[in-house]
Amino acid sequence: QVHIVESGGGLVQPGGSLRLSCAASGTIVSISTMRWYRQVPGKQREMVATISSGGVAVYGNSVKGRFTISRDNANNTMSLQMNSLGPEDTAVYYCNADIKPSLGAFYVYWGQGTQVTVSS
């Protein structure tokens, strides 16, 4: 059984910062790409950032230069440092990872999401 849990969401004022964390636990053989997505009610889920097992990061255009993704392979964790937040960043943020739970294939696992609200 594999579980993914996000944490770190909350309410922040415009221009502020937040750091989200994602932890994968359970029977894990290997984790490949890890990702952050976000979703606003009524809109499609948007890819925020991805990071490969080797640390190569890719960012969505709307967050480039403001967000930084990182991971700790030894502890199966990933973080998202979010700076210069604006109301447009308000969303539920989801962690997603390609995980091999046993010998065989990788599967995509999702966390339950954490709410980020940017408001004065």
C-alpha positions as CSV (number, residue, x, y, z in Angstrom):
1,Q,0.0,0.0,0.0
2,V,1.3,3.4,-1.0
3,H,0.1,6.7,0.5
4,I,0.8,10.3,-0.5
5,V,0.2,13.1,1.8
6,E,0.5,16.8,1.2
7,S,0.9,19.5,3.9
8,G,1.7,23.1,4.2
9,G,-1.3,24.8,2.7
10,G,-3.1,27.7,4.3
11,L,-4.0,31.3,4.0
12,V,-1.4,33.9,2.9
13,Q,-1.5,37.5,1.9
14,P,-0.6,38.6,-1.6
15,G,3.1,38.8,-2.1
16,G,3.7,36.2,0.7
17,S,5.3,32.8,0.6
18,L,4.3,29.3,1.4
19,R,6.1,25.9,1.4
20,L,4.2,22.8,0.5
21,S,5.4,19.3,1.3
22,C,4.6,15.9,-0.1
23,A,5.5,12.6,1.5
24,A,5.2,9.2,0.0
25,S,5.0,6.2,2.3
26,G,4.4,2.5,2.2
27,T,5.9,-0.3,0.2
28,I,8.0,1.7,-2.3
29,V,10.7,0.2,-4.4
30,S,11.3,3.3,-6.5
31,I,9.9,6.8,-7.3
32,S,10.4,8.3,-10.7
33,T,8.9,11.7,-11.6
34,M,7.1,13.7,-9.0
35,R,4.7,16.5,-9.8
36,W,2.6,19.3,-8.3
37,Y,-0.7,20.1,-9.8
38,R,-3.3,22.6,-8.8
39,Q,-7.0,23.0,-9.4
40,V,-9.6,25.7,-9.1
41,P,-13.3,24.6,-8.9
42,G,-14.8,24.6,-12.4
43,K,-11.4,24.6,-14.1
44,Q,-9.0,21.9,-15.4
45,R,-6.3,20.6,-13.2
46,E,-3.1,22.6,-14.1
47,M,0.5,21.2,-13.9
48,V,2.5,23.5,-11.7
49,A,5.9,21.8,-11.6
50,T,7.6,18.4,-12.1
51,I,10.9,17.0,-11.0
52,S,12.7,13.9,-12.2
53,S,14.4,11.4,-9.9
54,G,17.7,13.1,-11.0
55,G,16.4,16.5,-10.0
56,V,15.6,18.0,-13.3
57,A,12.7,20.5,-12.8
58,V,10.1,21.8,-15.3
59,Y,7.7,24.6,-14.4
60,G,4.4,25.8,-15.7
61,N,4.6,29.2,-17.4
62,S,2.4,30.8,-14.7
63,V,4.8,30.0,-11.9
64,K,8.2,30.2,-13.5
65,G,10.6,32.4,-11.5
66,R,8.3,32.3,-8.4
67,F,8.1,28.6,-7.4
68,T,10.9,26.2,-6.8
69,I,10.4,22.4,-6.7
70,S,12.8,20.1,-4.9
71,R,12.9,16.5,-3.6
72,D,14.7,14.3,-1.1
73,N,15.0,10.9,-2.7
74,A,16.3,9.3,0.5
75,N,13.1,10.2,2.4
76,N,10.6,10.0,-0.5
77,T,9.6,13.6,-0.1
78,M,9.1,16.6,-2.3
79,S,8.6,20.3,-1.6
80,L,7.3,23.3,-3.4
81,Q,8.5,26.7,-2.3
82,M,6.1,29.3,-3.5
83,N,7.1,33.0,-3.4
84,S,5.4,36.2,-4.6
85,L,2.0,34.6,-4.3
86,G,-1.0,36.3,-5.9
87,P,-4.8,35.6,-5.8
88,E,-4.4,33.7,-9.0
89,D,-2.4,31.1,-7.1
90,T,-5.4,30.2,-5.0
91,A,-6.2,26.5,-5.6
92,V,-6.1,23.1,-4.2
93,Y,-2.6,21.8,-4.7
94,Y,-2.0,18.1,-5.4
95,C,1.1,15.9,-5.2
96,N,1.5,13.2,-7.9
97,A,4.2,10.6,-8.3
98,D,5.1,7.7,-10.4
99,I,5.9,4.9,-7.9
100,K,6.9,1.3,-8.2
101,P,5.3,-0.4,-5.2
102,S,6.9,-3.8,-6.0
103,L,8.9,-5.5,-8.7
104,G,7.1,-4.6,-11.9
105,A,5.4,-1.5,-13.2
106,F,5.2,2.1,-12.1
107,Y,1.8,3.5,-11.1
108,V,0.6,7.0,-10.7
109,Y,-0.4,8.0,-7.1
110,W,-2.2,11.1,-6.0
111,G,-2.4,12.8,-2.7
112,Q,-5.7,14.2,-1.3
113,G,-4.7,17.9,-1.9
114,T,-4.0,20.9,0.3
115,Q,-5.8,24.2,0.0
116,V,-3.8,27.4,-0.7
117,T,-5.7,30.7,-0.4
118,V,-4.0,34.0,-1.3
119,S,-6.1,36.8,0.0
120,S,-5.8,40.0,2.0
